[in-house]
Structures are given as structure tokens and as C-alpha cells.
Amino acid sequence: MQKRIFHLYAVSVLLIIALIISVLQFADKPKTQKQVIAVVDGVEIYKENIDFMLKLNEISKENSPQQTIDDDIQQSEVVDQQQLLNKRIRSIVIYNEAKKLGLEADYDEAYQTAKGAYDIAKEANDENYALIVDYMERIKFSEEEYLELAAKTYQNIMTQSNLYNEFIKDKSGTEDELKALFEEYVERLIEQAEIEYK
């Protein structure tokens, strides 16, 4: 039981960071007229959400100077719309491929994991919970909106992980070699995807 609690608490810290990433994946805010800037295999990408992601990156830098929206984007780099658009395209392509192969993670399980992690952070009432609250207040998310977004994020992360695990199951090599092979696979998927820029 103690191991389970520790796992959920660790996940709660992950979800603080994942909240930022999740806006790129799923966020419906800001709730204004949306300008489509690209369509990937039928999935629309909105300029407003990419702009919102840039704003969240600035909030992230203020709260944690060592943390940016993605490990691939270094703190010293200027994060721009094109970088975020590329990340969004990559995410859509990976998720769609996993879903096509029947590897989509269960949303209800993801929601329960997100809520369990959030409840533990809330009960601890420490700096991690304060960070979550700060994000919610500054981007005008309710607690339920945060939980739904965190659940979608966790579902997305697990779905992409499922595709990775399926891809490497019959392959051998070091971790770095397998990751490199997977990246080549993803690049091929992106090349094959129907991408239309507006």
C-alpha cells in the first residue's frame, strides 16, 4: 500500500509538468474563435492553443527555471510556435497509430490515476500542490477541468508508451539504440501522414 501511495505521489509531480504538455495535446482553452493552422490526418491544430502553450511555457519558467514544456526543448532555446507545432504533429501521429493498432490506454483508468495523484498532492498541501493551484488560477482552470486534462494527458502518455513497447518487443539493442529505432519509425509515420498547413 505504501508503495502504491508513493507511486501516485510521484505521478502527481509528473502531472504538474504534464499539465503544460497536455494543453498542446488536448486543451480547449482559450474558448474563442479558433484559427486552424494545420490538419494532421483529419485532426485540426489551432493557433490559439499553440499561443496558449507559449504562455504556459513562460509560467513554467517562472515557477521552475530548470523546467520547460518538453525535455527536447532546452532552457536556453527560444521556444517558438513552429517547435510546438512540430511537437503537436508528432503527438497526433503517434497517438493515431497506437489507436489504429488497438493500443489506446483506458481513459477511466487514467482519470482515476490522475485524481488519486491530485488528492495525495492536495492532502500533502506542499509546494507541488501550490504549483498545481498556481497553474489552475493563472490559466483559469477549475479543479475538474484540471483533472480531465491531466487524465487525457496521462492517457496520451500511456498510449504513446504502449506503441513504443509494442514496437521494441521483438527487437534487441541498448535503450538508446531502441529509442533511435523508434524515432526513425515515428519519422516514417510523419512522412506518411496527411499534413495540411493553413
Backbone as CSV, one residue per row, in Angstrom:
resi,resn,N_x,N_y,N_z,CA_x,CA_y,CA_z,C_x,C_y,C_z
1,MET,0.838,-1.208,0.000,0.000,0.000,0.000,0.870,1.254,0.000
2,GLN,1.945,1.212,0.805,2.845,2.362,0.871,3.506,2.605,-0.477
3,LYS,3.849,1.510,-1.174,4.449,1.634,-2.497,3.482,2.284,-3.465
4,ARG,2.193,1.916,-3.354,1.165,2.476,-4.227,1.020,3.976,-3.993
5,ILE,1.024,4.384,-2.713,0.901,5.799,-2.375,2.090,6.576,-2.918
6,PHE,3.285,6.023,-2.774,4.477,6.692,-3.279,4.390,6.852,-4.793
7,HIS,3.901,5.804,-5.469,3.771,5.852,-6.928,2.812,6.964,-7.338
8,LEU,1.675,7.058,-6.662,0.695,8.080,-7.002,1.254,9.478,-6.750
9,TYR,2.032,9.625,-5.660,2.610,10.933,-5.372,3.614,11.319,-6.447
10,ALA,4.409,10.348,-6.883,5.367,10.611,-7.962,4.637,11.012,-9.225
11,VAL,3.513,10.361,-9.477,2.719,10.704,-10.657,2.177,12.114,-10.542
12,SER,1.828,12.549,-9.318,1.285,13.898,-9.146,2.304,14.946,-9.553
13,VAL,3.576,14.707,-9.243,4.623,15.629,-9.659,4.737,15.622,-11.175
14,LEU,4.665,14.428,-11.766,4.699,14.324,-13.223,3.563,15.106,-13.852
15,LEU,2.385,15.055,-13.236,1.226,15.707,-13.823,1.326,17.221,-13.777
16,ILE,2.116,17.754,-12.842,2.353,19.199,-12.843,2.997,19.591,-14.163
17,ILE,4.013,18.832,-14.559,4.688,19.081,-15.832,3.781,18.676,-16.980
18,ALA,3.096,17.549,-16.818,2.248,17.035,-17.894,1.106,17.981,-18.210
19,LEU,0.656,18.754,-17.227,-0.409,19.721,-17.491,0.004,20.681,-18.594
20,ILE,1.259,21.112,-18.546,1.745,22.035,-19.564,1.718,21.354,-20.923
21,ILE,2.271,20.149,-20.981,2.311,19.414,-22.232,0.910,19.117,-22.733
22,SER,-0.007,18.855,-21.795,-1.357,18.434,-22.176,-2.105,19.505,-22.941
23,VAL,-1.822,20.770,-22.657,-2.509,21.824,-23.386,-2.218,21.683,-24.874
24,LEU,-0.982,21.346,-25.191,-0.610,21.118,-26.579,-1.393,19.956,-27.171
25,GLN,-1.679,18.949,-26.359,-2.365,17.768,-26.866,-3.873,17.968,-26.967
26,PHE,-4.499,18.553,-25.919,-5.939,18.444,-25.818,-6.705,19.710,-25.451
27,ALA,-6.038,20.747,-24.981,-6.770,21.841,-24.336,-7.789,22.508,-25.243
28,ASP,-8.925,22.858,-24.658,-9.972,23.572,-25.378,-9.913,25.066,-25.090
29,LYS,-9.025,25.502,-24.225,-8.912,26.916,-23.936,-7.791,27.502,-24.780
30,PRO,-7.853,28.786,-25.122,-8.908,29.724,-24.812,-10.177,29.480,-25.623
31,LYS,-11.330,29.743,-25.003,-12.616,29.480,-25.654,-13.033,30.660,-26.520
32,THR,-12.331,30.836,-27.601,-12.602,31.925,-28.534,-12.681,31.331,-29.935
33,GLN,-12.901,32.203,-30.914,-12.868,31.754,-32.301,-11.504,31.145,-32.583
34,LYS,-11.480,29.938,-33.126,-10.218,29.246,-33.310,-9.752,29.296,-34.759
35,GLN,-8.456,29.583,-34.915,-7.846,29.627,-36.235,-7.063,28.339,-36.465
36,VAL,-7.459,27.558,-37.451,-6.775,26.317,-37.771,-5.486,26.641,-38.514
37,ILE,-4.359,26.108,-38.013,-3.082,26.362,-38.682,-2.536,25.102,-39.351
38,ALA,-3.095,23.941,-39.009,-2.678,22.705,-39.664,-3.722,21.627,-39.391
39,VAL,-3.767,20.648,-40.286,-4.644,19.492,-40.110,-3.797,18.251,-40.336
40,VAL,-3.806,17.337,-39.352,-2.998,16.123,-39.421,-3.916,14.914,-39.380
41,ASP,-4.014,14.220,-40.500,-4.893,13.051,-40.593,-6.294,13.364,-40.062
42,GLY,-6.788,14.540,-40.430,-8.135,14.936,-40.037,-8.240,15.639,-38.696
43,VAL,-7.154,15.711,-37.936,-7.155,16.368,-36.621,-6.679,17.811,-36.779
44,GLU,-7.505,18.762,-36.370,-7.165,20.172,-36.506,-6.255,20.646,-35.371
45,ILE,-5.317,21.504,-35.722,-4.436,22.144,-34.741,-4.732,23.634,-34.778
46,TYR,-4.966,24.232,-33.590,-5.389,25.622,-33.512,-4.261,26.548,-33.071
47,LYS,-4.161,27.690,-33.733,-3.146,28.688,-33.390,-3.313,29.155,-31.946
48,GLU,-4.562,29.308,-31.510,-4.817,29.794,-30.150,-4.226,28.862,-29.101
49,ASN,-4.315,27.557,-29.356,-3.781,26.604,-28.383,-2.255,26.600,-28.382
50,ILE,-1.650,26.787,-29.551,-0.190,26.876,-29.607,0.279,28.146,-28.901
51,ASP,-0.437,29.253,-29.113,-0.100,30.502,-28.415,-0.249,30.331,-26.903
52,PHE,-1.313,29.614,-26.513,-1.550,29.348,-25.086,-0.411,28.523,-24.515
53,MET,0.098,27.599,-25.308,1.221,26.771,-24.888,2.464,27.615,-24.636
54,LEU,2.681,28.613,-25.490,3.808,29.525,-25.290,3.675,30.265,-23.961
55,LYS,2.449,30.675,-23.650,2.191,31.358,-22.378,2.496,30.430,-21.210
56,LEU,2.078,29.169,-21.326,2.321,28.215,-20.243,3.808,27.956,-20.058
57,ASN,4.557,27.993,-21.149,5.997,27.812,-21.032,6.614,28.927,-20.206
58,GLU,6.115,30.148,-20.390,6.616,31.274,-19.604,6.277,31.093,-18.127
59,ILE,5.063,30.627,-17.843,4.676,30.358,-16.450,5.576,29.287,-15.858
60,SER,5.858,28.262,-16.653,6.718,27.177,-16.192,8.107,27.679,-15.841
61,LYS,8.653,28.568,-16.669,9.982,29.122,-16.407,9.995,29.923,-15.115
62,GLU,8.913,30.653,-14.863,8.827,31.458,-13.642,8.797,30.567,-12.399
63,ASN,8.030,29.479,-12.475,7.868,28.602,-11.318,9.045,27.664,-11.116
64,SER,9.677,27.245,-12.213,10.785,26.303,-12.131,11.765,26.602,-13.265
65,PRO,12.800,27.383,-12.988,13.728,27.816,-14.036,14.367,26.672,-14.815
66,GLN,14.444,25.474,-14.217,15.077,24.348,-14.885,14.108,23.564,-15.758
67,GLN,12.821,23.902,-15.680,11.811,23.117,-16.392,11.201,23.899,-17.542
68,THR,11.189,23.282,-18.719,10.476,23.842,-19.842,9.372,22.879,-20.222
69,ILE,8.652,23.171,-21.281,7.497,22.363,-21.642,7.868,20.991,-22.147
70,ASP,9.135,20.786,-22.508,9.497,19.495,-23.059,10.989,19.293,-22.900
71,ASP,11.404,18.053,-22.624,12.818,17.776,-22.440,13.624,18.038,-23.702
72,ASP,12.971,17.977,-24.869,13.667,18.200,-26.122,13.927,19.677,-26.388
73,ILE,13.248,20.538,-25.643,13.427,21.974,-25.821,14.229,22.497,-24.630
74,GLN,15.473,22.843,-24.848,16.354,23.228,-23.766,16.009,24.619,-23.252
75,GLN,16.343,24.853,-21.988,16.027,26.121,-21.335,16.640,27.307,-22.076
76,SER,17.805,27.099,-22.678,18.499,28.205,-23.343,17.877,28.574,-24.687
77,GLU,17.021,27.696,-25.223,16.437,27.949,-26.526,15.225,28.877,-26.425
78,VAL,14.985,29.591,-27.493,13.769,30.375,-27.601,12.688,29.437,-28.134
79,VAL,11.657,29.224,-27.335,10.581,28.335,-27.746,9.649,29.106,-28.662
80,ASP,9.429,28.592,-29.865,8.571,29.308,-30.796,7.415,28.432,-31.256
81,GLN,6.543,29.039,-32.026,5.329,28.364,-32.476,5.646,27.132,-33.317
82,GLN,6.672,27.217,-34.149,6.998,26.096,-35.039,7.432,24.858,-34.243
83,GLN,8.221,25.067,-33.196,8.633,23.950,-32.352,7.418,23.252,-31.747
84,LEU,6.513,24.066,-31.220,5.329,23.498,-30.579,4.421,22.825,-31.597
85,LEU,4.316,23.394,-32.778,3.512,22.789,-33.836,4.092,21.432,-34.232
86,ASN,5.405,21.350,-34.345,6.049,20.079,-34.686,5.798,19.022,-33.616
87,LYS,5.841,19.444,-32.349,5.571,18.502,-31.257,4.133,18.013,-31.302
88,ARG,3.225,18.922,-31.627,1.816,18.558,-31.714,1.577,17.566,-32.849
89,ILE,2.183,17.823,-33.998,2.050,16.920,-35.144,2.575,15.532,-34.781
90,ARG,3.736,15.500,-34.160,4.334,14.220,-33.754,3.414,13.458,-32.818
91,SER,2.848,14.180,-31.854,1.966,13.545,-30.872,0.724,12.948,-31.527
92,ILE,0.131,13.709,-32.448,-1.074,13.226,-33.134,-0.769,11.959,-33.929
93,VAL,0.336,11.991,-34.654,0.700,10.845,-35.493,0.936,9.597,-34.643
94,ILE,1.672,9.735,-33.544,1.939,8.588,-32.673,0.648,8.064,-32.064
95,TYR,-0.176,8.985,-31.556,-1.426,8.573,-30.911,-2.340,7.858,-31.902
96,ASN,-2.469,8.401,-33.095,-3.345,7.791,-34.092,-2.865,6.398,-34.496
97,GLU,-1.549,6.234,-34.611,-1.005,4.919,-34.966,-1.275,3.910,-33.854
98,ALA,-1.080,4.346,-32.610,-1.336,3.454,-31.474,-2.811,3.062,-31.428
99,LYS,-3.670,4.038,-31.638,-5.107,3.773,-31.622,-5.494,2.800,-32.732
100,LYS,-4.907,2.971,-33.905,-5.181,2.095,-35.044,-4.791,0.653,-34.730
101,LEU,-3.747,0.484,-33.922,-3.258,-0.849,-33.565,-3.925,-1.404,-32.310
102,GLY,-4.932,-0.681,-31.806,-5.640,-1.148,-30.609,-4.867,-0.975,-29.323
103,LEU,-3.991,0.031,-29.273,-3.116,0.232,-28.118,-3.503,1.447,-27.273
104,GLU,-4.679,2.012,-27.519,-5.108,3.196,-26.772,-5.343,2.838,-25.307
105,ALA,-4.780,3.635,-24.408,-4.950,3.414,-22.973,-6.374,3.764,-22.540
106,ASP,-6.824,3.174,-21.448,-8.187,3.375,-20.960,-8.315,4.729,-20.255
107,TYR,-9.305,5.544,-20.673,-9.467,6.881,-20.090,-9.876,6.816,-18.622
108,ASP,-10.818,5.929,-18.275,-11.287,5.855,-16.888,-10.140,5.514,-15.938
109,GLU,-9.285,4.616,-16.351,-8.122,4.272,-15.526,-7.189,5.474,-15.399
110,ALA,-7.018,6.182,-16.509,-6.166,7.377,-16.494,-6.749,8.440,-15.561
111,TYR,-8.073,8.611,-15.595,-8.716,9.609,-14.731,-8.526,9.254,-13.254
112,GLN,-8.718,7.986,-12.910,-8.555,7.573,-11.521,-7.115,7.764,-11.048
113,THR,-6.163,7.507,-11.909,-4.758,7.728,-11.569,-4.495,9.216,-11.349
114,ALA,-5.025,10.037,-12.249,-4.843,11.483,-12.126,-5.479,12.014,-10.856
115,LYS,-6.693,11.556,-10.563,-7.392,12.031,-9.369,-6.696,11.566,-8.100
116,GLY,-6.228,10.306,-8.111,-5.511,9.803,-6.946,-4.250,10.599,-6.670
117,ALA,-3.525,10.925,-7.728,-2.309,11.713,-7.585,-2.621,13.120,-7.096
118,TYR,-3.676,13.701,-7.659,-4.074,15.055,-7.265,-4.514,15.082,-5.795
119,ASP,-5.294,14.104,-5.383,-5.772,14.055,-3.993,-4.616,13.936,-3.008
120,ILE,-3.601,13.141,-3.368,-2.439,12.984,-2.489,-1.683,14.307,-2.390
121,ALA,-1.500,14.975,-3.531,-0.808,16.268,-3.527,-1.599,17.295,-2.723
122,LYS,-2.928,17.266,-2.881,-3.790,18.218,-2.166,-3.731,17.978,-0.662
123,GLU,-3.718,16.719,-0.260,-3.655,16.386,1.168,-2.308,16.786,1.762
124,ALA,-1.235,16.588,0.978,0.097,16.976,1.451,0.217,18.492,1.549
125,ASN,-0.508,19.201,0.666,-0.542,20.660,0.663,0.872,21.258,0.666
126,ASP,1.733,20.700,-0.182,3.120,21.150,-0.228,3.364,22.008,-1.469
127,GLU,4.639,22.191,-1.813,4.969,23.067,-2.947,4.448,22.510,-4.272
128,ASN,4.332,21.184,-4.371,3.799,20.606,-5.606,2.328,20.976,-5.793
129,TYR,1.562,20.901,-4.712,0.155,21.281,-4.798,0.021,22.778,-5.057
130,ALA,0.887,23.570,-4.406,0.860,25.019,-4.622,1.132,25.346,-6.088
131,LEU,2.014,24.575,-6.724,2.325,24.792,-8.125,1.125,24.465,-9.005
132,ILE,0.431,23.362,-8.689,-0.770,22.993,-9.435,-1.814,24.102,-9.331
133,VAL,-2.043,24.580,-8.107,-3.035,25.631,-7.871,-2.664,26.897,-8.627
134,ASP,-1.375,27.233,-8.619,-0.919,28.429,-9.331,-1.229,28.314,-10.818
135,TYR,-0.957,27.153,-11.398,-1.275,26.950,-12.810,-2.772,27.087,-13.055
136,MET,-3.574,26.448,-12.217,-5.025,26.480,-12.414,-5.552,27.905,-12.349
137,GLU,-5.046,28.688,-11.402,-5.515,30.063,-11.238,-5.096,30.930,-12.419
138,ARG,-3.873,30.766,-12.866,-3.344,31.644,-13.910,-3.888,31.319,-15.301
139,ILE,-4.306,30.077,-15.502,-4.885,29.746,-16.809,-6.393,29.522,-16.710
140,LYS,-6.945,29.862,-15.509,-8.394,29.838,-15.295,-9.006,28.455,-15.548
141,PHE,-8.381,27.444,-14.949,-8.908,26.092,-14.976,-9.558,25.794,-13.628
142,SER,-10.723,25.160,-13.662,-11.321,24.663,-12.425,-10.612,23.368,-12.041
143,GLU,-10.878,22.896,-10.836,-10.277,21.637,-10.384,-10.679,20.486,-11.308
144,GLU,-11.949,20.448,-11.697,-12.421,19.365,-12.560,-11.802,19.470,-13.954
145,GLU,-11.647,20.692,-14.464,-11.005,20.867,-15.765,-9.563,20.372,-15.720
146,TYR,-8.890,20.678,-14.609,-7.516,20.201,-14.448,-7.473,18.677,-14.444
147,LEU,-8.376,18.057,-13.690,-8.380,16.599,-13.595,-8.673,15.950,-14.943
148,GLU,-9.622,16.521,-15.676,-9.936,15.971,-17.003,-8.746,16.108,-17.940
149,LEU,-8.085,17.253,-17.880,-6.932,17.490,-18.735,-5.773,16.583,-18.341
150,ALA,-5.563,16.437,-17.030,-4.496,15.560,-16.552,-4.773,14.112,-16.940
151,ALA,-6.037,13.710,-16.887,-6.401,12.347,-17.276,-6.128,12.113,-18.760
152,LYS,-6.494,13.084,-19.593,-6.225,12.964,-21.029,-4.723,12.919,-21.289
153,THR,-3.986,13.708,-20.513,-2.539,13.707,-20.645,-1.965,12.342,-20.306
154,TYR,-2.389,11.810,-19.170,-1.887,10.506,-18.732,-2.270,9.432,-19.747
155,GLN,-3.494,9.506,-20.273,-3.934,8.560,-21.295,-3.051,8.668,-22.536
156,ASN,-2.734,9.901,-22.922,-1.885,10.127,-24.090,-0.488,9.565,-23.866
157,ILE,0.081,9.837,-22.704,1.427,9.352,-22.387,1.466,7.829,-22.407
158,MET,0.465,7.194,-21.787,0.424,5.739,-21.723,0.172,5.126,-23.099
159,THR,-0.656,5.781,-23.913,-0.924,5.274,-25.262,0.352,5.307,-26.098
160,GLN,1.084,6.416,-26.018,2.339,6.513,-26.759,3.356,5.506,-26.236
161,SER,3.351,5.284,-24.917,4.235,4.289,-24.326,3.879,2.881,-24.812
162,ASN,2.590,2.632,-24.957,2.140,1.329,-25.455,2.670,1.068,-26.863
163,LEU,2.648,2.108,-27.697,3.156,1.953,-29.061,4.656,1.678,-29.039
164,TYR,5.371,2.397,-28.195,6.817,2.178,-28.080,7.115,0.748,-27.650
165,ASN,6.415,0.284,-26.625,6.647,-1.072,-26.119,6.305,-2.132,-27.161
166,GLU,5.240,-1.890,-27.916,4.858,-2.816,-28.981,5.926,-2.834,-30.072
167,PHE,6.472,-1.662,-30.377,7.477,-1.553,-31.437,8.763,-2.292,-31.079
168,ILE,9.204,-2.207,-29.815,10.508,-2.776,-29.438,10.427,-4.217,-28.957
169,LYS,9.228,-4.778,-28.834,9.092,-6.091,-28.180,9.863,-7.218,-28.865
170,ASP,10.047,-7.112,-30.172,10.781,-8.158,-30.889,12.129,-7.665,-31.401
171,LYS,12.626,-6.575,-30.784,13.907,-6.013,-31.208,14.917,-6.093,-30.065
172,SER,16.182,-6.064,-30.422,17.242,-6.089,-29.420,18.137,-4.875,-29.589
173,GLY,18.851,-4.547,-28.542,19.742,-3.393,-28.577,19.729,-2.672,-27.249
174,THR,20.565,-1.658,-27.121,20.579,-0.865,-25.903,19.355,0.044,-25.892
175,GLU,19.101,0.657,-24.743,17.963,1.566,-24.638,18.077,2.704,-25.647
176,ASP,19.271,3.261,-25.777,19.471,4.357,-26.725,19.259,3.899,-28.163
177,GLU,19.712,2.693,-28.470,19.542,2.165,-29.824,18.068,1.930,-30.144
178,LEU,17.327,1.399,-29.165,15.901,1.157,-29.373,15.136,2.472,-29.538
179,LYS,15.513,3.468,-28.751,14.867,4.781,-28.877,15.153,5.394,-30.246
180,ALA,16.369,5.200,-30.730,16.731,5.732,-32.039,15.920,5.049,-33.141
181,LEU,15.743,3.731,-33.011,14.936,2.992,-33.979,13.491,3.460,-33.954
182,PHE,12.994,3.714,-32.749,11.610,4.181,-32.617,11.444,5.556,-33.250
183,GLU,12.426,6.428,-33.059,12.355,7.763,-33.652,12.347,7.687,-35.180
184,GLU,13.116,6.759,-35.730,13.104,6.557,-37.177,11.719,6.094,-37.637
185,TYR,11.134,5.207,-36.863,9.782,4.706,-37.138,8.775,5.850,-37.119
186,VAL,8.874,6.704,-36.096,7.963,7.849,-35.977,8.147,8.809,-37.148
187,GLU,9.389,9.041,-37.539,9.643,9.923,-38.683,8.998,9.381,-39.951
188,ARG,9.030,8.073,-40.122,8.383,7.464,-41.290,6.868,7.653,-41.215
189,LEU,6.319,7.513,-40.018,4.875,7.716,-39.836,4.490,9.156,-40.177
190,ILE,5.311,10.094,-39.744,5.042,11.509,-40.016,5.103,11.777,-41.523
191,GLU,6.081,11.174,-42.188,6.207,11.349,-43.639,4.982,10.806,-44.379
192,GLN,4.389,9.737,-43.832,3.243,9.101,-44.468,1.916,9.778,-44.106
193,ALA,1.940,10.601,-43.072,0.710,11.241,-42.603,0.255,12.312,-43.586
194,GLU,-1.051,12.547,-43.594,-1.609,13.623,-44.408,-1.588,14.902,-43.584
195,ILE,-0.658,15.784,-43.909,-0.487,17.032,-43.155,-0.745,18.200,-44.090
196,GLU,-1.689,19.044,-43.683,-2.023,20.234,-44.469,-1.831,21.466,-43.606
197,TYR,-0.989,22.375,-44.072,-0.748,23.624,-43.350,-1.666,24.710,-43.906
198,LYS,-2.247,25.487,-43.017,-3.190,26.533,-43.430,-2.492,27.888,-43.538
